[in-house]
Amino acid sequence: MTDVNAKQAEYWANSPGGAKWITLEDRLDAALGPVLELVLERAALQPGERVLDIGCGTGASLIRAAEAVGETGHVLGADISAPFVDRARIRTAGLPQVEAIVADAQTYDFEPGRADAIISRFGVMFFEDSRAAFANMARALRPGGRMVFAAWGRLANNPWFMVPHQAAVARLGRPPSTDRNAPGPLAFHDIDRISSFFAEAGLEVQAEAVSIGLTPMGLASGAAAMCMKVGPAVRVIAHFGGSDEDETAIEAEVLRVFQTYPSQDPFVMPAEINRFHATLPES
Ligand SMILES: C[S@@+](CC[C@H](N)C(=O)[O-])C[C@H]1O[C@@H](n2cnc3c(N)ncnc32)[C@H](O)[C@@H]1O
């Protein structure tokens, strides 16, 4: 594997933040279920199709894609994190149509022109060079094939990020500002910018910001507790070396805000997801 995305590989494979995608797998899969539905509904995978799943993580989307294409189809999951691929292989052991590989999707030499569909739930926002990654993935697509990606939308419309970020900054201060388009969960917030990458890779793209509710999160207290395990508050606390007392205060503030939302039992987290649906023209 090349080392262009070495920092991301290190984060997802070896950091405490990455490890939480395994230890919290059930809760994250449940919470993010509606985002997977957004991808699958638009991808409309058919029996016998060949699918690439980019940044497949621990395999929730591989399982659903495998069900859709059946045993005559093929689903290749590519992820930069070896522990995630190990976990995905365990979860899909009974599905012969699934293969999972450790690969950097920006540079991996996918079989050219074979994939009917390339899908991703939240696995495409971390490339050092998204243009190069899109061009590389486009080479794997057959003429007429499609890509369907779901990514987080704007910060202001995603309280999952906004609320813990604001609470942590209010308590500890603002860390040095980073490029809002840099690799990270919100890197695809600008629909026009990302759409231009599809166009440059030769694809015709339709993109939309979809408002959904993330469920089930249990109660607001469960969502606030989760925000202290993954996401922006964790990064601010780590940057300033926040204490247990700081963490308790930040969680309490996050909970206070979440408790003002209309749906409390179960708690529904409003979210804005950018969904990209791109097609490689036949000729
Ligand atoms: C937010 S997680 C989402 C995982 C999974 N798609 C899900 O929805 O549960 C992002 C995933 O992208 C993977 N990833 C990041 N950069 C990558 C790259 N350059 N090539 C392949 N996978 C990558 C990470 O290892 C991680 O599994």
The ligand as an SDF file (V2000), in Angstrom:
LIG
                    3D

 27 29  0  0  0  0  0  0  0  0999 V2000
  -16.3620    7.0180    9.3820 C   0  0  0  0  0  0  0  0  0  0  0  0
  -15.7000    5.4410    9.0390 S   0  0  0  0  0  0  0  0  0  0  0  0
  -17.0660    4.6850    8.1950 C   0  0  0  0  0  0  0  0  0  0  0  0
  -16.9750    3.1840    8.1350 C   0  0  0  0  0  0  0  0  0  0  0  0
  -18.1400    2.4970    7.4550 C   0  0  0  0  0  0  0  0  0  0  0  0
  -18.2840    2.8750    6.0590 N   0  0  0  0  0  0  0  0  0  0  0  0
  -19.4130    2.7300    8.2140 C   0  0  0  0  0  0  0  0  0  0  0  0
  -20.2400    3.5190    7.7510 O   0  0  0  0  0  0  0  0  0  0  0  0
  -19.5800    2.1040    9.2740 O   0  0  0  0  0  0  0  0  0  0  0  0
  -14.5610    5.8250    7.6920 C   0  0  0  0  0  0  0  0  0  0  0  0
  -13.9140    4.6110    7.0940 C   0  0  0  0  0  0  0  0  0  0  0  0
  -13.1290    5.0130    5.9570 O   0  0  0  0  0  0  0  0  0  0  0  0
  -11.9180    4.2780    5.9620 C   0  0  0  0  0  0  0  0  0  0  0  0
  -10.9180    5.0140    5.1520 N   0  0  0  0  0  0  0  0  0  0  0  0
  -10.3700    6.2160    5.4070 C   0  0  0  0  0  0  0  0  0  0  0  0
   -9.5060    6.5670    4.4240 N   0  0  0  0  0  0  0  0  0  0  0  0
   -9.5250    5.5590    3.5030 C   0  0  0  0  0  0  0  0  0  0  0  0
   -8.8570    5.3370    2.2560 C   0  0  0  0  0  0  0  0  0  0  0  0
   -7.9790    6.2120    1.7560 N   0  0  0  0  0  0  0  0  0  0  0  0
   -9.1190    4.1830    1.5950 N   0  0  0  0  0  0  0  0  0  0  0  0
   -9.9810    3.2610    2.1010 C   0  0  0  0  0  0  0  0  0  0  0  0
  -10.6390    3.4260    3.2700 N   0  0  0  0  0  0  0  0  0  0  0  0
  -10.4380    4.5630    3.9720 C   0  0  0  0  0  0  0  0  0  0  0  0
  -11.5900    4.1740    7.4430 C   0  0  0  0  0  0  0  0  0  0  0  0
  -10.6420    3.1720    7.7460 O   0  0  0  0  0  0  0  0  0  0  0  0
  -12.9700    3.9080    8.0420 C   0  0  0  0  0  0  0  0  0  0  0  0
  -13.2880    2.5390    8.0550 O   0  0  0  0  0  0  0  0  0  0  0  0
  1  2  1  0
  2  3  1  0
  2 10  1  0
  3  4  1  0
  4  5  1  0
  5  6  1  0
  5  7  1  0
  7  8  2  0
  7  9  1  0
 10 11  1  0
 11 12  1  0
 11 26  1  0
 12 13  1  0
 13 14  1  0
 13 24  1  0
 14 15  1  0
 14 23  1  0
 15 16  2  0
 16 17  1  0
 17 18  1  0
 17 23  2  0
 18 19  1  0
 18 20  2  0
 20 21  1  0
 21 22  2  0
 22 23  1  0
 24 25  1  0
 24 26  1  0
 26 27  1  0
M  CHG  2   2   1   9  -1
M  END
$$$$
